[in-house]
Amino acid sequence: MNIAAFLKRNVGWFALLLVAAVLPLPLQKQQYTMVLFMLIVLYAVLATAWNIIGGMAGQLDLAAGAYLGMGAFTTGTLLLRWEVTPWVGMFIGALMAVLLSLLIGYPLFGFKIKEVWYALSSLALCEVLRVIFLMWDEVGGPTEVYLPTVNSPLYSMRFTTATPFYYILLVLLVVALVINFRIRATKLGYQLLALGEDEDAAEVLGIDARAAKLKALVIYAFLCGLVGGVYACFYGYLHPSFFDADISTEVAIFGIVGGMGIIYGPLLATILLVGVRELLRARLGGGLEGLYLVVYAVVLIVVALYQPRGIAPLVSSVLQKLRNALAPGKKEASWR
């Protein structure tokens, strides 16, 4: 491929990456702002990973909290017991999340459990693991187990500011986006899109639904497990509350609001919804802690009524009109 053509076609993405890389530099001393940026990127990675199984394959997976928690506990336990650096532990945690996804995905997909029943089954996984880890004293049980600083903060991934975690997660976000783009251009991507449209028709055409969905689930779980390792190191402790069903629900909401199967959709929705949520929490304090859920509900209703394909097609349409206005007669390829 011609390098100049590649750069021209993806100039928008490179510009956004450059902005994301330099944005924290003047704001590093504002810890709340950096934590907000870090949370946006964290949820963006999870939602972009969810797009593979949920957006492309059409499976309403609600187990992101389970895979994140498994990655967090594996990374933290390896550091606590054997002083394994989280830079290695997060990948082992991701593999444990993959194993967990296979244990739940293989029988569910084998018995053709889908739609709302798959959603309930995957959501139940978070609660089951939370209860198991509450009773598992060897990994801390119901008490918070704090992570130590071994050798050095860099070795233990125990930084005193949110800025390093922001950049680690930004790298993971780029990886998740690249994986989405690569899958979309492969045979697997076309199979997943076909399954998302009509699974029965796709199987009639010869697509192995279980194999394709398992591949998507494994990739999604691996990325969530990586995020879990960073998540544990940022908070600095382990607790069964990491197996959080609310995280799973939010990730799915971001994927749906952004646009099912649209690669950059979850990122747009995350910036909008997480930004609004954290700003509401900061402005209103603990008095109206659940108000952001009302905002989610309103956004979902508005999107369902007026933009059922998600906000990404609307943003793409606006950008296309701006490009046409600035350069009449020239048509640029969609970012989708």
N, C-alpha and C positions, 0 to 999 in steps of 0.2 A: 504494500500500500504506500502511496506517495505521502511522505511525512507532512509536507506543506498542506495537502488536502485534508489530512487527518486533523492537523492543528486548526485549520479553518473551520472544519465541520464541528469541532468540539470547543471552539473558543469560549462559548458561554460557560461550559463546565470548568475550564481552566481559570477563567476570571473569578468564578464563585469560589474555587479552591484557594486562589490567591487571597481573596478577601477574608475567607475563613482562617487562613494561616496568619495573617497580619493583624486581624481585628483585636485579638487579646493583648497585643504588645503594649498599647497605651493604657490598658485597663487592668493590668496585672495586680495593682495594689487595691483594686475594688473587688474584694473577695466575693461579695454577694453576686456581682455581675458575672464573675468568672464561674461561679457555681451554676448560675443560670445557663450560661453558654454550655457548660459541660453536660448538664442534664438534657438540654436540647439535643446535643450531639449523641448522647447515650441512647435516648429514646429513638433518635433518627436511625441509629444502627439497628436497633431491634425491629423497628417498623419496616426498614428496608429489607431486612432478612425475612420478615413475615411476608413480604410481598411475593417471595418465591413460592411459598406453600399456600398462602391465602389469596394473593392477587392473581397469580398466574394459574395455579392449580385449582383455585376455587374452593379450598378447604378452610372452613372457619376455625382455624386452630387457636386455642386459648391456653396454650401451655408454655408461653414464653417465660412466665415467672418460674416454672418448674426447671426449665433448662438454665435460666440465669442463676437460680438458687443452687443447682447442682455444680455449675462452674464455680460459683463463689465458695461453696463449702469444700470442694476439692482443692482449689487453690489455697484457701486459708489453712486447711488441715495439713497440707503438705508443708507449708511454711512453719506451722506450729510444731509439728511432730518431728520432721526431718530437715527443717531449714532449707527446703527447696525453694529457690527464688520464684516469685510469681511470674517472672518472664517465661519460665518453663512450665510452672504449675497451671497457668491459664490455658495452655494448650492441652495439658492432661485433663483439666476440667472440661474443656470443650469436647474431648473424646469421651469422657464420661457422660456428657449430655447427649452425645450421639448414640451411645449404648442405650441410654434411657429412651431416646426417641424410637429406636428400633424395637425395644421391648413393648412399647405402647402402640407404635405404628403398624408393625407387622401383623398382629392379630386384627386390629381395627380395619385396616385396608383389606386384609384377607377375607373378612366377613362383610366387606362392602359397607361398613359403617360410614355414613357421610352426613353432610348438612348439619342440622341441629343436634343430631345424636353424636356426631363426631365432636362438635363444639362442647357439649356437656361432658363427654368422656375426657377430652383433653383438659378441660377446666378442673375436673375432679382430681386430676393428677397433681395439681398444685396443693390442694387440701390434703390429699393422702400423704404426700411427701412432708408437708408441714407437720402433720401429726406424728409421722414416723421419726422425724428429726427431733421433735419435742421430747420423745421418749428415749432417744438414743443418747445416753449419758457420755459415751466415749467421744462424741463430737461436741459436747457441751450441754446437751439437753435444753431445758428452757432458759438457761442463763446465757447472758452475752459473753462470748469468749473474745477477748481483745487480741489483735494481732501484734506481735512484737516487731521491733526493728532489728533485723539480724545483719551483722557486718556493716551495712550502710543503708541509708534511705533509698538509694538507687537500687541496691540488690533486693531490698524488701518491698520495693514499690510503695514506700510509705512517705510520701511527700507532704510538706506542710502547707502547700497551696494547691488550688484546683487546676492551675495552669498546665502542669505536666499531664494530668489525667485528661484534660481537654485535648491535648495533642495526640495522646495515645488513642483516644476514641475517634479523633478525626481521621487518623490512619485507618482504623477499622471501618469507618464510614466509607472512605474511598474504596477499600477492599470490597465492602458489601455492594456498593454501586457498580464496581467493575464486574463482580460476579453476576449481578443482575443483567448487565449488558451482554456478557458473554453467554449466559444461559439463553437469553432471548434470541440470540443469533444461531443457536444450535438446534439439533433435532429434539433434544430434551425440552427446550423452550417451546417449540411448536406442539409437542405432545402435551405439555402442561396447559397451554392455552386451549387446546382442544378439549382436554378434560374439564377445564374450568367452564367452558361453554356448554358441553353436554357429554357427560362421562359415558353414558350408555352408547351414544353414537360413536364416540371415540374408540371404544372397545370393539364395536362392530367393524371398524376400519383396521383393526389389528393392533392397536396400542395396548401395551401391558400396563394397565392402570396402576396396579399395586407397585410395580417396579419404579415407574415414573414418579409416583407420589412419595415413595420411600426415599428416592434420591433427593427430591426437593426438601423433604422433612429433615434429612440428615444434614444438608447444607445449612438450613435454617437453625437447627439445634446447635451445630458447631459454632456459628456466629454468636448465638445467644450465650453459649458457654464461655466464649472468649470475653464477652462483655461482663459476664458474671465475675470473672477473676478480677477485672478492673474495679468493678462495683464493690467487691469485698475490701479491696485495698484502699479505696477512697473512704469508705465509712470506717474502716479500721477495726471491725469486729465481725463475728459470725453469730447469726441467730436464725432460728427456723422461720421467722417472719420474712426472710428473703424469698421464700416460696410464696410469692404474693400474687393472688388471683387478680387483684386490681391492676397490677402491671400488665398482666396478660390481656385484660379487657381494654386497657388504654392503647396497647400496641395494635390490637385489632381495629380499634376506632380510628387510629391514625392512618392505617392502611386503607380503610373503607372511605374515610373522608377525603384522603388524598386522591384516591382513584384506583380501583381494583386493577392490578396488572400494569399500571403506569409506573415506570421505574422511579421517577423523581417525585411522584405523588406523595408517598409517605413522608418524605423530607419536608415538603411544603406544609403538610398538615401538622407535622411535629413542631415546626417553627411557630406556626399560628397558635395551636392549642396549648403547647407547653409554655410558650411565652405568655399567653393570656392567663393560664392557670397560676403561674408563679407570680405574675404581677398582681393578680387578685389576692393571692395569699399575702403578699407584701403590704398591699394597701389596706386590706381589711383585717389582717391579723387572724387570730384564732376564733373570733366571734362568729364568723360566717365561713368556717373551714370548708364546708361542702358546696359552696357556691359555684366552684369551677365545674362540678358535675351538672349543675343547671345550665351552665354555658355549653358544655358538651352536648346536652340534650337539645338545646336550641339550635346549635350548629348542625347536628345530625338531622333535625327536622327540616331546616332550611335547605340543606344539601339534598335530602331525599325528595323534597318538593320541586326545587328549582334547578338542581345540578346533580341528577342521580348518578352520573358517571364520576363524580368527585370534582374537587376544585382544580386538579391539574389540567384538565382540558380547557377550563375557563381561563386559567393563567396562560396556557399555550396560545389560545385564541387571541388574547389581549396582546401578547408579545408579537404574534404574527402580524396583527394590524399595525403595531408600532413599527415593525420592520418594513412593512409595505409602505407606510406613510413616509418613512425616512428614505427608502430606496424604491421608488415606484418602478414596477415592472420586474423586480427581483423577488424570487420566492426562495425562502430558506427551508431546509428540511426541519421537520418537527423534532423536538428533543425526545419524543417518546421512544 
